[in-house]
Amino acid sequence: MTTKNISDTGVNRNILLVATMATHFFNPFMGAAVNVALKKIGTDFSMSAIGLSWVSMSYLLASVIFLVPFGKLGDTFGRTKMFLYGTIIFAITTFSCAFVTDSTMFISVRFLQGISSAMMTSTLMAIVISAFPPEKRGKVIGLNVSSVYVGSSLAPMIGGIITDALNWRSLFLINATASTLIAILIIWKLNKEWSQTIKEKFDFKGTLLYMLSISMLMYGCSKIPDTYAIILTIGGLAGLFVFAKVELKTQFPILNIKLFTENRVFALSNLSALINYAATFSISFMLSLYLQYVKGMQAREAGMVLVAQPIFMAIVASFSGRLSDKKDPRILTAIGMGISVLGLFMLSFISADTTTIYILVALGVLGFGFGLFSSPNTNVAMGSVDKKVYGTASAVLGTMRSTGMMFSMAIASLTIHLMLGESQINSSNIPQLITSTKIVFAVFTVLCAFGVYTSLARKNSSKSTVQAL
């Protein structure tokens, strides 16, 4: 690919692509590697299955809370600055995770790590899309999405090897080093604000209302069926309703609600993303527990099995993004979601006697479906809005992704809580763990089936429509 500069600013497109792809690689690498190390983390800190779920959920909760505010700040004050500051803080918090001494400190630092991740991911896709012309949008989205899946692919295998050979703390040291190198690259080659900014008064009232409401909703969902959790969930939903009403009357809202009310393509693309991630994210969490506790695998062995899904994701996403530049993304996303339904349906029959080959095939089917869905859906969502709000749109899409992940973990956590309570996993409650796994995958199958409808419902999402906006 020929080297080109963006708007004659001296910012090199190839260097930019390397920085964003590296970030998209190492973020999911961290998450997937930690999933494989959960058993040893639980042993070191004497954590229950519910406690282990919060290793992931604390990170996701922070991302959900802060993505939209940081996306707006990126549009207002500069996306490159937000990307750089987020990368620096992410390196610091990731390094800190390697030296925690108890479960409370670990979950707290993971929350801070999630905040810094929100700073980066709220602007990443906006930076990439604004740097390349519309006819190459699907291609660069595909490359970045593939980076996510390559990171997810290598993480279970490499993470398992590192966890068994060294310890789980080494995973954070490696990722902190990588994040530091990315920050140096940004400062050296990209530390210049070339993206378009909008000068607007920041909506502090809307921001506080949004953060409070989404916090209540997400935390409440994760603690259901406790009474206080139900109250928090209802309060969070009510708060978001009030937030939407307030934002419609605000001159410079933190989140332009009209993106949803007046843009059917954007609204349904985000709903599809929410459903897809809600139905797929905690697969690795559930199967990591299943493979290590039920099948008796070591971390590296479990990682070798879990690698099947992201490998197929990476392969398919690399061409599905380019395909969405030429074919109707609505059809591609619907087919991808439908294939995911098949993979989840296969996993809903899992038992103590299920063979590794069967699990590998199911994960391969899931990876193919998810890879076919993700890039075209992102292309359609981002292509349906004006470039001046790319940061906000990217943050909204990221929020849907993180919210879906949070709901996914909440479903898994709730199911485990109902079946195992607060007990640590042991030989006496293995049958309950297996039942939990089957229930979770059955719920996900139904969710993904509904996602096929939301993908097809975007009747006006043609290629010409997307590129014209």
C-alpha positions as CSV (number, residue, x, y, z in Angstrom):
1,M,0.0,0.0,0.0
2,T,1.3,3.4,-1.0
3,T,2.2,5.8,1.9
4,K,-0.2,8.8,2.0
5,N,-0.7,11.6,4.3
6,I,-3.9,12.8,5.8
7,S,-5.0,16.2,4.7
8,D,-1.3,17.2,4.2
9,T,-0.8,17.3,8.0
10,G,2.2,14.9,7.9
11,V,0.2,12.2,9.7
12,N,0.9,8.9,7.9
13,R,-2.1,6.7,7.3
14,N,0.0,3.5,7.5
15,I,1.5,4.5,10.9
16,L,-2.0,5.4,12.1
17,L,-3.3,2.0,11.0
18,V,-0.5,0.2,12.8
19,A,-1.2,2.1,16.0
20,T,-5.0,1.4,16.0
21,M,-4.6,-2.2,14.9
22,A,-2.0,-2.8,17.7
23,T,-4.4,-1.3,20.2
24,H,-7.3,-3.4,18.9
25,F,-5.0,-6.4,19.2
26,F,-3.8,-6.0,22.8
27,N,-7.0,-5.0,24.4
28,P,-8.9,-8.2,23.6
29,F,-5.6,-10.1,24.2
30,M,-5.7,-8.9,27.8
31,G,-9.3,-9.9,28.3
32,A,-9.1,-13.3,26.7
33,A,-5.8,-14.2,28.5
34,V,-7.3,-13.3,31.9
35,N,-10.3,-15.6,31.2
36,V,-7.9,-18.5,30.8
37,A,-6.1,-17.5,34.1
38,L,-9.3,-17.3,36.1
39,K,-8.8,-20.6,37.9
40,K,-5.3,-19.6,39.2
41,I,-6.5,-16.1,40.1
42,G,-9.4,-17.7,42.0
43,T,-7.0,-20.0,43.9
44,D,-4.6,-17.1,44.8
45,F,-7.4,-14.8,46.1
46,S,-9.9,-17.5,47.3
47,M,-12.6,-16.1,45.0
48,S,-16.0,-17.7,44.2
49,A,-17.3,-18.1,40.7
50,I,-19.3,-14.9,41.2
51,G,-16.2,-13.1,42.4
52,L,-14.3,-14.3,39.3
53,S,-17.0,-12.9,37.1
54,W,-16.3,-9.4,38.5
55,V,-12.7,-9.6,37.2
56,S,-14.3,-9.1,33.8
57,M,-17.4,-7.2,34.8
58,S,-15.6,-4.4,36.7
59,Y,-13.6,-3.6,33.5
60,L,-16.7,-3.7,31.4
61,L,-18.8,-1.6,33.8
62,A,-16.2,1.2,33.6
63,S,-16.2,1.1,29.8
64,V,-19.9,1.3,29.6
65,I,-20.1,4.3,32.0
66,F,-17.3,6.4,30.4
67,L,-17.4,5.6,26.7
68,V,-20.1,8.1,25.7
69,P,-18.6,11.0,27.7
70,F,-15.1,10.3,26.3
71,G,-16.4,10.1,22.8
72,K,-18.0,13.5,23.1
73,L,-14.8,14.9,24.6
74,G,-12.8,13.4,21.7
75,D,-15.1,15.2,19.2
76,T,-14.8,18.4,21.1
77,F,-11.1,18.6,22.2
78,G,-9.4,16.1,19.9
79,R,-9.6,12.4,19.3
80,T,-5.8,11.9,19.0
81,K,-5.3,13.5,22.4
82,M,-7.9,11.2,23.9
83,F,-6.3,8.2,22.3
84,L,-2.9,9.1,23.6
85,Y,-3.9,9.9,27.2
86,G,-6.0,6.7,27.3
87,T,-3.1,4.6,26.1
88,I,-0.7,6.1,28.8
89,I,-3.2,5.6,31.6
90,F,-4.0,2.1,30.4
91,A,-0.3,1.2,30.5
92,I,-0.1,2.4,34.1
93,T,-3.2,0.7,35.3
94,T,-2.3,-2.6,33.5
95,F,1.1,-2.5,35.2
96,S,-0.6,-2.0,38.5
97,C,-2.8,-5.1,38.1
98,A,0.4,-7.2,38.2
99,F,1.0,-6.1,41.8
100,V,-2.4,-6.3,43.5
101,T,-2.5,-8.2,46.8
102,D,-6.2,-9.1,47.2
103,S,-9.4,-9.5,45.2
104,T,-10.8,-6.2,46.2
105,M,-7.8,-4.3,45.0
106,F,-7.7,-6.4,41.9
107,I,-11.3,-5.6,40.9
108,S,-10.8,-1.9,41.8
109,V,-7.7,-1.6,39.6
110,R,-9.5,-3.4,36.8
111,F,-12.3,-0.8,37.0
112,L,-9.6,2.0,36.6
113,Q,-8.2,0.0,33.7
114,G,-11.7,0.0,32.1
115,I,-11.9,3.8,32.3
116,S,-8.6,4.2,30.4
117,S,-9.8,1.6,27.9
118,A,-12.9,3.8,27.3
119,M,-10.7,6.7,26.5
120,M,-9.0,4.8,23.8
121,T,-11.9,2.8,22.3
122,S,-14.3,5.8,22.2
123,T,-12.1,7.4,19.6
124,L,-10.3,4.5,17.8
125,M,-12.8,3.7,15.1
126,A,-13.6,7.4,14.6
127,I,-9.9,8.1,14.0
128,V,-9.6,5.3,11.5
129,I,-12.8,6.1,9.5
130,S,-12.1,9.8,9.3
131,A,-8.6,9.1,8.0
132,F,-9.6,7.0,5.0
133,P,-12.0,7.7,2.0
134,P,-15.5,6.0,2.0
135,E,-14.5,3.5,-0.6
136,K,-11.8,2.1,1.7
137,R,-13.9,2.3,4.9
138,G,-14.9,-1.4,4.9
139,K,-11.4,-2.5,4.3
140,V,-9.8,-0.6,7.2
141,I,-12.7,-1.5,9.5
142,G,-12.1,-5.2,8.5
143,L,-8.4,-4.9,9.3
144,N,-9.0,-3.4,12.7
145,V,-11.8,-5.9,13.6
146,S,-9.4,-8.7,12.4
147,S,-6.8,-7.4,14.8
148,V,-9.3,-7.7,17.6
149,Y,-9.9,-11.3,16.7
150,V,-6.2,-12.2,16.1
151,G,-5.6,-10.9,19.6
152,S,-8.5,-13.0,20.9
153,S,-7.1,-15.9,18.9
154,L,-3.6,-15.9,20.3
155,A,-4.6,-14.9,23.9
156,P,-6.0,-18.2,25.1
157,M,-3.0,-20.2,23.8
158,I,-0.3,-17.7,24.8
159,G,-2.1,-16.7,27.9
160,G,-2.4,-20.3,29.0
161,I,1.3,-21.0,28.3
162,I,2.4,-17.9,30.2
163,T,0.1,-18.6,33.1
164,D,1.3,-22.2,33.5
165,A,5.0,-21.4,32.9
166,L,5.2,-18.2,34.9
167,N,2.1,-16.8,36.6
168,W,-1.0,-14.8,35.7
169,R,0.6,-11.5,36.8
170,S,3.0,-11.8,33.9
171,L,0.1,-11.3,31.5
172,F,-0.4,-7.8,32.8
173,L,3.3,-6.9,32.7
174,I,3.4,-8.0,29.0
175,N,0.3,-6.0,28.1
176,A,1.6,-2.9,30.0
177,T,4.9,-3.1,28.0
178,A,3.0,-3.2,24.7
179,S,0.7,-0.3,25.7
180,T,3.8,1.8,26.6
181,L,5.3,1.1,23.2
182,I,2.1,2.1,21.5
183,A,2.1,5.4,23.5
184,I,5.6,6.1,22.4
185,L,4.6,5.5,18.7
186,I,1.7,7.9,19.1
187,I,4.0,10.6,20.6
188,W,6.7,10.0,18.0
189,K,4.6,9.9,14.9
190,L,1.0,10.8,15.6
191,N,1.0,13.4,18.4
192,K,-0.8,16.1,16.3
193,E,-4.5,16.8,16.2
194,W,-5.5,16.5,12.6
195,S,-9.1,15.4,13.1
196,Q,-12.0,17.8,12.9
197,T,-13.2,19.1,16.3
198,I,-16.4,20.8,17.3
199,K,-16.4,23.7,19.7
200,E,-19.4,23.2,21.9
201,K,-20.2,23.6,25.6
202,F,-19.8,20.3,27.4
203,D,-23.0,18.9,28.8
204,F,-22.1,18.2,32.4
205,K,-25.7,17.8,33.6
206,G,-26.4,15.2,30.9
207,T,-23.1,13.4,31.6
208,L,-23.7,13.0,35.3
209,L,-27.3,11.8,34.7
210,Y,-26.1,9.3,32.1
211,M,-23.2,8.0,34.2
212,L,-25.4,7.6,37.3
213,S,-28.3,5.9,35.4
214,I,-26.1,3.5,33.4
215,S,-24.1,2.6,36.6
216,M,-27.4,1.7,38.4
217,L,-28.6,-0.3,35.4
218,M,-25.4,-2.3,34.8
219,Y,-24.6,-3.0,38.5
220,G,-28.3,-3.8,39.2
221,C,-28.4,-6.3,36.3
222,S,-25.2,-8.0,37.6
223,K,-26.7,-8.6,41.1
224,I,-30.2,-9.8,40.2
225,P,-32.2,-11.5,41.8
226,D,-31.4,-9.6,45.0
227,T,-34.2,-7.1,45.9
228,Y,-31.9,-4.1,46.0
229,A,-30.5,-5.1,42.5
230,I,-34.0,-5.1,41.0
231,I,-34.6,-1.6,42.5
232,L,-31.3,-0.4,41.0
233,T,-32.1,-1.8,37.6
234,I,-35.6,-0.2,37.5
235,G,-34.0,3.1,38.8
236,G,-31.4,2.9,36.1
237,L,-34.0,2.4,33.3
238,A,-36.0,5.3,34.6
239,G,-32.9,7.5,34.8
240,L,-32.0,6.7,31.2
241,F,-35.6,7.6,30.1
242,V,-35.3,11.0,31.9
243,F,-31.8,11.4,30.4
244,A,-33.2,11.0,26.9
245,K,-35.9,13.6,27.6
246,V,-33.4,16.0,28.9
247,E,-31.0,15.5,26.0
248,L,-33.7,16.2,23.4
249,K,-34.0,19.7,25.0
250,T,-30.3,20.4,25.4
251,Q,-28.6,22.5,22.8
252,F,-25.3,20.6,22.9
253,P,-26.2,17.2,24.3
254,I,-23.6,14.6,25.5
255,L,-25.5,12.1,23.3
256,N,-27.6,13.2,20.4
257,I,-30.8,11.1,20.9
258,K,-31.8,12.0,17.3
259,L,-29.1,9.6,16.2
260,F,-31.5,7.0,17.2
261,T,-34.9,8.6,16.7
262,E,-34.2,9.9,13.2
263,N,-31.6,7.4,11.9
264,R,-33.1,4.0,11.6
265,V,-29.9,2.5,10.2
266,F,-27.8,3.7,13.1
267,A,-30.3,2.7,15.7
268,L,-30.8,-0.9,14.4
269,S,-27.1,-1.3,13.8
270,N,-26.4,-0.5,17.5
271,L,-29.2,-2.8,18.6
272,S,-27.8,-5.6,16.6
273,A,-24.3,-5.0,18.0
274,L,-25.8,-5.0,21.6
275,I,-27.6,-8.3,20.9
276,N,-24.6,-10.0,19.3
277,Y,-22.2,-9.2,22.1
278,A,-24.7,-10.0,24.7
279,A,-25.1,-13.4,23.2
280,T,-21.4,-14.2,22.6
281,F,-19.0,-12.4,25.0
282,S,-19.2,-14.7,28.1
283,I,-18.7,-17.8,25.9
284,S,-15.0,-17.9,26.7
285,F,-15.7,-17.3,30.4
286,M,-18.2,-20.2,30.7
287,L,-16.1,-22.6,28.6
288,S,-12.9,-21.7,30.4
289,L,-14.6,-22.8,33.7
290,Y,-16.1,-25.9,32.0
291,L,-12.9,-27.0,30.3
292,Q,-10.8,-26.6,33.5
293,Y,-13.2,-27.8,36.1
294,V,-15.3,-30.4,34.2
295,K,-12.7,-31.7,31.7
296,G,-9.7,-31.2,34.1
297,M,-7.7,-29.3,31.5
298,Q,-4.7,-27.1,32.3
299,A,-4.9,-23.4,31.4
300,R,-2.8,-23.8,28.2
301,E,-5.0,-26.8,27.1
302,A,-8.2,-24.8,27.6
303,G,-6.6,-22.0,25.7
304,M,-5.8,-24.3,22.8
305,V,-9.5,-25.2,22.6
306,L,-10.9,-21.6,23.0
307,V,-8.6,-20.3,20.3
308,A,-10.9,-21.9,17.6
309,Q,-13.6,-19.2,17.8
310,P,-11.4,-16.1,17.4
311,I,-9.3,-17.7,14.7
312,F,-12.4,-18.1,12.5
313,M,-13.4,-14.6,13.5
314,A,-10.1,-13.1,12.3
315,I,-10.1,-15.0,9.0
316,V,-13.7,-14.1,8.1
317,A,-13.6,-10.5,9.4
318,S,-10.6,-9.7,7.2
319,F,-12.7,-10.1,4.0
320,S,-16.3,-9.4,5.3
321,G,-15.4,-5.7,5.8
322,R,-14.2,-5.4,2.2
323,L,-17.3,-7.4,1.0
324,S,-19.5,-4.9,2.8
325,D,-18.1,-2.2,0.5
326,K,-19.6,-4.1,-2.4
327,K,-22.6,-6.0,-1.1
328,D,-25.6,-5.1,1.1
329,P,-24.3,-5.2,4.7
330,R,-27.8,-5.9,5.9
331,I,-27.7,-9.3,4.3
332,L,-24.2,-10.1,5.5
333,T,-24.9,-9.2,9.1
334,A,-28.2,-11.2,9.1
335,I,-26.4,-14.3,7.7
336,G,-23.6,-13.9,10.2
337,M,-26.1,-13.6,13.1
338,G,-27.9,-16.7,11.8
339,I,-24.7,-18.8,11.7
340,S,-24.0,-17.7,15.3
341,V,-27.5,-19.0,16.3
342,L,-26.4,-22.4,15.0
343,G,-23.1,-22.4,17.0
344,L,-24.8,-21.4,20.2
345,F,-27.6,-24.0,19.7
346,M,-24.9,-26.6,19.4
347,L,-23.3,-25.5,22.7
348,S,-26.6,-25.5,24.6
349,F,-26.4,-29.4,24.6
350,I,-23.0,-29.4,26.3
351,S,-22.5,-32.1,29.0
352,A,-19.8,-33.9,31.0
353,D,-19.4,-36.3,28.1
354,T,-19.2,-33.7,25.3
355,T,-16.1,-34.3,23.2
356,T,-13.5,-31.7,22.5
357,I,-14.0,-32.1,18.8
358,Y,-17.7,-31.2,19.2
359,I,-16.8,-28.0,21.1
360,L,-14.2,-27.0,18.5
361,V,-16.7,-27.4,15.7
362,A,-19.3,-25.3,17.6
363,L,-16.7,-22.6,18.3
364,G,-15.6,-22.6,14.7
365,V,-19.2,-22.1,13.5
366,L,-19.6,-19.2,16.1
367,G,-16.4,-17.6,14.9
368,F,-17.5,-17.7,11.3
369,G,-20.8,-16.1,12.1
370,F,-19.5,-13.4,14.4
371,G,-16.7,-12.5,11.9
372,L,-19.3,-12.2,9.1
373,F,-21.5,-10.0,11.3
374,S,-19.1,-7.5,13.0
375,S,-17.2,-5.6,10.2
376,P,-20.2,-5.0,8.0
377,N,-22.3,-3.9,11.0
378,T,-19.7,-1.4,12.0
379,N,-19.3,-0.2,8.4
380,V,-23.1,0.5,8.2
381,A,-23.4,2.2,11.6
382,M,-20.4,4.5,11.1
383,G,-21.3,5.2,7.5
384,S,-24.8,6.4,8.4
385,V,-23.7,9.5,10.4
386,D,-22.0,12.8,9.6
387,K,-18.2,12.8,10.0
388,K,-18.2,15.6,12.6
389,V,-19.9,13.2,15.1
390,Y,-17.7,10.2,14.3
391,G,-16.3,10.2,17.8
392,T,-19.8,10.2,19.4
393,A,-21.0,7.5,17.0
394,S,-17.9,5.4,17.6
395,A,-18.4,5.8,21.4
396,V,-22.1,4.8,21.1
397,L,-21.2,1.7,19.1
398,G,-18.5,0.9,21.6
399,T,-21.1,1.5,24.5
400,M,-23.4,-1.0,22.8
401,R,-20.6,-3.4,22.5
402,S,-19.5,-3.0,26.2
403,T,-23.1,-3.0,27.4
404,G,-23.7,-6.2,25.5
405,M,-20.6,-7.7,27.0
406,M,-21.8,-6.6,30.5
407,F,-25.2,-8.1,29.9
408,S,-23.6,-11.3,28.7
409,M,-21.5,-11.5,31.9
410,A,-24.6,-10.6,34.0
411,I,-26.6,-13.4,32.4
412,A,-23.7,-15.9,33.1
413,S,-23.2,-14.5,36.6
414,L,-26.9,-14.7,37.4
415,T,-27.2,-18.2,36.2
416,I,-24.2,-19.4,38.2
417,H,-25.5,-17.6,41.2
418,L,-28.9,-19.3,41.0
419,M,-27.2,-22.7,40.5
420,L,-24.1,-22.6,42.7
421,G,-24.7,-19.6,45.1
422,E,-21.6,-18.1,46.5
423,S,-19.7,-21.4,46.7
424,Q,-16.3,-21.9,45.1
425,I,-16.4,-24.5,42.3
426,N,-15.5,-28.0,43.5
427,S,-16.2,-31.6,42.6
428,S,-19.5,-31.6,44.5
429,N,-21.1,-28.8,42.4
430,I,-19.8,-29.7,39.0
431,P,-23.3,-30.9,37.8
432,Q,-24.7,-27.5,38.7
433,L,-21.9,-25.8,36.7
434,I,-22.7,-27.9,33.7
435,T,-26.4,-27.0,34.0
436,S,-25.5,-23.4,34.3
437,T,-23.5,-23.6,31.1
438,K,-26.3,-25.2,29.2
439,I,-28.9,-22.6,30.4
440,V,-26.6,-19.7,29.5
441,F,-26.0,-21.0,25.9
442,A,-29.8,-21.6,25.5
443,V,-30.5,-18.0,26.5
444,F,-27.9,-16.8,24.1
445,T,-29.4,-18.8,21.2
446,V,-32.7,-17.1,21.6
447,L,-31.0,-13.7,21.8
448,C,-29.1,-14.2,18.6
449,A,-32.2,-15.4,16.8
450,F,-33.8,-12.0,17.6
451,G,-30.6,-10.4,16.3
452,V,-31.3,-11.9,12.8
453,Y,-34.5,-9.8,12.7
454,T,-32.9,-6.5,13.8
455,S,-30.2,-7.0,11.2
456,L,-32.7,-7.5,8.4
457,A,-35.0,-4.7,9.6
458,R,-32.6,-2.0,8.3
459,K,-34.5,-1.8,5.0
460,N,-32.9,1.4,3.9
461,S,-29.3,0.4,4.6
462,S,-28.0,0.0,1.0
463,K,-24.5,0.6,0.0
464,S,-25.4,3.9,-1.7
465,T,-27.3,5.1,1.3
466,V,-24.4,4.5,3.6
467,Q,-21.8,6.1,1.4
468,A,-23.9,9.1,0.7
469,L,-24.2,10.1,4.3
